[in-house]
Amino acid sequence: MESWHAKLNRRLAKEHPNILILLELLQQEQAENETSMPFLEVGKKPRAKKLKYGHVDEGISNLKSRFRSGHIDLIYYVDTVSYYLHLED
């Protein structure tokens, strides 16, 4: 969901778009998704994630498991997630 939201924001290129522009963009997005659905239904795999993002997803997933099992504390968890997402100052 986050990647879709980021894609939508990039395509809008405005913080507060006009409602008509937003509707047009959502219609384009729907058309693109409807075009790709038949390919997915017959077994064609969706486009693979970039290797970089696969590593980020895997790292955050492992981190979340360690946090939930009590192996790391909240501060370490938040600091490391911010590192993965490049949110550090």
N, C-alpha and C positions, 0 to 999 in steps of 0.2 A: 504494500500500500504506500509506503514511504517513497519508493522509487516512482510510482505513478504520480504522486503529489508533486515531487520534485520536477518531473517531466512537464506536468501541467504548468507549474510556475515558470519554468524556462520558456515554454511556448507562449505564455501570456506576456511576459516581459514587462508587466506592470503590477504594482502592488495592489491597486484597487481598480480592476478593469470595469468597463461599461458592461452592463448585464447582457447586452446583445452580443458583444464580443465574446463573453464567457460562454453564452449559449452556442454560438457558432463553433467555438473550439471544442465544446463537449460533443456537438454533433459530429465533428470531424473525428474525434476520438472514438465515438461509437462506430462510425463507418469503418475505421481502421480495424477495430476489434471484430466486427462482423465479417470482415474480409479474411481475417486470420483464423476464425473459428473452424471453417471446413478443413483446413490443414491440420489443426489440432485434433479434430474428431477422427481423422483417418490415421492418426498415430504419428504425425510429424512432430518432432520435439520443438519446443519453443527455443528461441535464441538463447544461447548459454550466457551466463553472467560473465563479466570480465573477471579474470583470475584474481585481480586485486580485490574485488568485492567479495569473491568467494572466501578469501583469506580473512577479510574483516568479519564476515558473517560467522565463519567458523570460530574465530577468536572470541567474539562476543558471546556466542552460544556456549563455548567452553567456560567462559568467565561466569556466565549466568548459572551454569550447573554448579560451579565451585561455590558461588555465593549462596545458592539455595541449600546446598549441603552443609553450609557452615564453615567451609575451609578458608574463606576470606571474609573480611568485614565490609561494611557498606562504603566506607571511605575509599578503600582499595578498589572496590568494584567501580565506583563512580569515576575515580581518577583514571583507571585503565580504560574504561569505555570512552572517556573523553580523549584519551590518547588515540584509540582506534578511529574515532570520528574526527580527529584533528581539531578538537575544541579547546586545546590548551592555549594559554596566553603566550 
